[in-house]
Amino acid sequence: MQTLPIPRGTLTPNRPLSDLTWLRVGGPAEWRFQPADEADLCEFLAALDPAIPVFPMGVGSNLIVRDGGIRAVVIRLGRGFNSIEIQGDKVIAGAAALDAHVARRAAEAGRDLTFLRTIPGSIGGAVRMNAGCYGSYVADVLDEIRVVTRQGEAKTLTKADLHLAYRQSTLPEGWVITQATFTTTSGEPPALEAHMLDQIAKRDASQPTKDRSAGSTFRNPIGHSSTGRADDTHELKAWKVIDDAGMRGATLGGAQMSPMHSNFLINAGGATAADLENLGEQVRKKVYAATGITLEWEIMRVGEPAAKKQ
């Protein structure tokens, strides 16, 4: 194992990651780094051998870590990166702040970020993936972010720099989001709270929130016009094409496509990362055979498969 710079934060070798992901699967990180603050992160990355890959990890809500683990420095932001500040119409949140906490704190101050309330995960991941629900997206409210580059330089980027699109951004690999600033509209706190409670009730009625899942498994496919050209205004639903392919409730090992919502891949008990990923691939093949549509993963899959037994 290579020698790494000594930070002020916590650096742990061979850190298991399964307990840090919502699906509770996966092997270890070669290293897990929890920086003390932004300066510590900058100094560590500046001194780290450029050949060593890094992987920024949030709370693991949209992630499958493969059973062989991740050969990289996994950077997981903690307490020094979870602040939430309200300044006029601006909400400034650390990347480790949970989306739901930011929504609630904003609502208490009469600022509307209610769409974040039902999005699992933290602000860093929400920005990187342009998270959204109920017709609202991070791109609608994001102003700017602070990042630390792979070379250890702290920078401020505007929303335009990220080229946010459906469930994606162009943030370079290895760059770590440390903070995000949102421009919000106003609302009455009781009305905002009532709206969030309504969102939660709708989510719990339609999604398997009590099961171990990583949220939506596949992106909704883009529809096509009568000419066959891509038509962004006509969005198909992933759950519908999965149902049409007969894969609602399908199982493989301990993995299952939820009977409650067929676009949720769940660990029904004892699943491996391979079970989950392979079941997802079976779904993609069945959907393509039935509809000609190629589903794209929304869940991020990282790391290496388990070593084959001799």
N, C-alpha and C positions, 0 to 999 in steps of 0.2 A: 504494500500500500504506500502511495506517495506521501511525502511530507507536505503539509499544508501550512499556510501562514497561521500564526496564533492570534485569534481575535479577542476582543473583550467579551463578546457574547459566548454562546455555547456551541461547541463543535463536537459532534458525537459520531464515532465510526460505527458502521454496520448497524444503523438504527432501523429496526423494523418499522414498516409504514402501514401495515394492515390496520392498526388501531387508529390511524390518522385519516382513513378514508371512510366515507359513508357506507361503502359496500363491504368493508371489513375484509378485504383480500389484498394479496400482494406481498412481494419480498422486501428485503431491506434496501435502504439507501446506502451507498458506499460511505457517504458522509451526510449528516444532517447538520445544517448551520442555522442557528437562531441569532441574528445580529442584535447587539445591544441597542443600536440606534442607526440612523442613516450614515453617520460618519464612520462607524464601525464597518458597515456594509461596504462603503466606498473603499476603505483601506484594505479590507480583505480581498475584494475583487481585483483591485489594482495590483496586489501582490501575488495573486493566484496565477499559477502557470496557465497561459492562454490555451494550452492543449487540453486542460481539464474542463469538461462540460459542466454547466450549472443548470439546475431546473428549479424555477420558482414554483412553490406549491402553496396553495391556500389551505382551506379546511378540508380538501378532498371530497367536495360534494359533487363534482362532475368529472370523476377520475377513476380509471382502472389502472392500478399498478400491477404489471405482470408478475407472475410468481417468482421469476428469477431476480426481481429487484431492479434498481436503477444504478447504473455505474456512472455516478455524477455526484456533485455536491448539490444536495437538495436544500434550497433556501426557504425556510418557513418563518415568516415574520410573526412576531408575538406582541407583547404588551407595549413595547415602544412604538408601535405602528397602528394602534387601534383607537386613537383619539377621534372625537367628533366635535366640531366647532360650528356655531351658527354666527355668521357675520352679515347682517342685513338679509339680502336675498341669496347669499352664498352659503352652501353647506360644504364644509371642508372635512373630509374623512380620511383617516389612515387606511392603508390598503388592507390591514388585518381586521378592520372593523366589520362586523357582520352586517350584511345587507338589511336584515330585519331590524337590527339595532339602529342603524342610520335612519331608516324609515320612521321608526317610532320617535327618535329624538327630534327629527325634523318636524314631525307632526305636532309634537308638544310645543314647538316654537312657532307653529303656524306656517310651516313651509311644506310644500307638497312633493314628497318623494314616495308616495304611497305604493307605487308599483313595485318598489323594492321589497315590500313587506313579505311577499310569498316566494321570493327568489332565494333558494338555498345558497349558502356560500358567503364569501367576503368581497369587499369592494374591489380589490385588485383583480380577482377573477371576473367580476361583473364587467369591469372596464375592458379587460383583454378580450372577452367574448361578446361584448356589446349585448349583455343580458337584457331580457325584456319579457313582459307578459301583459296580457290585456290591452295590447295595442300600443304600449309605451316601451321605449328602449333607452338604454344609457345614452345613446347618441342624441336623444332629444333634450337632455339636460346637462350633459358634460360640458365643462368649460375648459379645464386644463388638468394635467397630471404632473406629478413629479416622478422621475424614474432614476434608477442607477444603471448605467450601461455595464456591459460585460467587462469593460476596461476599468470600471470603478469611478466613472464620472457622473456626478449628479446633474440632472438637466430638467428643465420644464418643457413640456410638450403641449401644444394646443390640441383640441379635438380634431382639427383638420389634419394634423400630423399623423393621426392614427388611421385615417381612411376607414372609419367604422362602417361595417356592412352587416348583413344578417349573420349573427353569431360569429363574427370574426373582426380582427383588426390586423394592422401590419406592424405591430410592435416586434422589433427584432428578437430573435431567439436569445435567451439568456439575460435580457434586460428585465429589471425588477421594478414594478410599480410600487411606490412607497406612499403615495397620497393622491387623492382626487378632489377636485373642486367642482361643485355642481351649481348651476344657476337655477333657482326654483321659483315657482309661483306661490302666491299666498293662499291660505285657506284657514277656516276656523278650526281650531284643534278638535273640538267634539265631532265635527263633520268629517275631518280627516281620519279620526280614530274609527268612526262608524264605517267609513268606506273600507278601511283595512280589515275590520272584522267581517265585513261582507265578502271580501276577497278570500279570506281564510276559510270561511264556510263553503264557498264555491270550490276552492281547491280540495278541501277535505272530503267533499261529496263526490269528487270525480277522480282523485288521484290516490295512490296507495301510500299515504303519508306515514302510515304505521310500519311499513315494510322497509327493509334495507335496500335503497335504490340510489341512483345517482342522477335523479331527475330524468328529463326527456332523453331517450337513448339516441334517437335519430333526428336530424333537422327535418322540418317540413319541406318536402320537395317543391321546387318551383313548378308551377303549372305551365301549360303551353297553349298558345292561341290556336285558332283553327288552321293557321298557316304552318303550325309546327314550330314557330319561333318561341323562345323563352318569353314568358309573360309574367313579370314580377307582381302584377296586380292580381293574379289568379293563383292563390296559394293552396295547394293540396294539403291534407293532413296526414302526417306519418301514421297515426293510429289507424286511419281508415284504410290505407293501402296494406298495412300489416293484417288487419282484420280480413280484407279481401283475399289475402294470400293464405288464410286459415292458420295464422300463427299466434293468435291470442291464446295465452295460457300455455304455450309450448315450453317444454322443459329440456334441460341437458344437465345431468349431474344435479348439483344443487342450485342451478340457475333456472329462472323462469321469466317469461314475458307475462307481466301481471295480468290476471284475469279481469282486474278492475279497470286498467288502462293499458292497452296493448303496446304503447310506446314507452313503457317503463320496464326496464330490465331489473329484476330483483334477485337478491341472494335469499333464496327461500330456506336456506339452512345448509351449511357446510360446503358452499360453492367455492371453487377455486377461481382465480382470475381467468384461467383458460376456459373453464366452463362458461363464464359470462361472455367472454369475447367470442368464443366459438358459437354460442347460441346466437349472438348478434349477427355473426356472419351467415349462419343458416337462415336467419330472417331476411337478410339482404338478398341472398340467392333466391329464396322463395318469392319475395316481392318482385324481383326482376323477372323471374320466370312467369309470374302471373300478370304483370302489368307493364313490363319493359322499363320500369322506373328503378334507378340506382339510388338507394338510400345512402345518405352521408351521415357518418357518425357525428353526433353532437358531444357525446362523452369522449373525453381525451383518454387515449390509451398510451401508456409510457412504460419504458423498461424492457426487460428481456424475459422470454419464457423460461420456465424452470429447466435446468439441465436434464437431459435425458438419462434415465437410469441405464447403467451398463448391464 
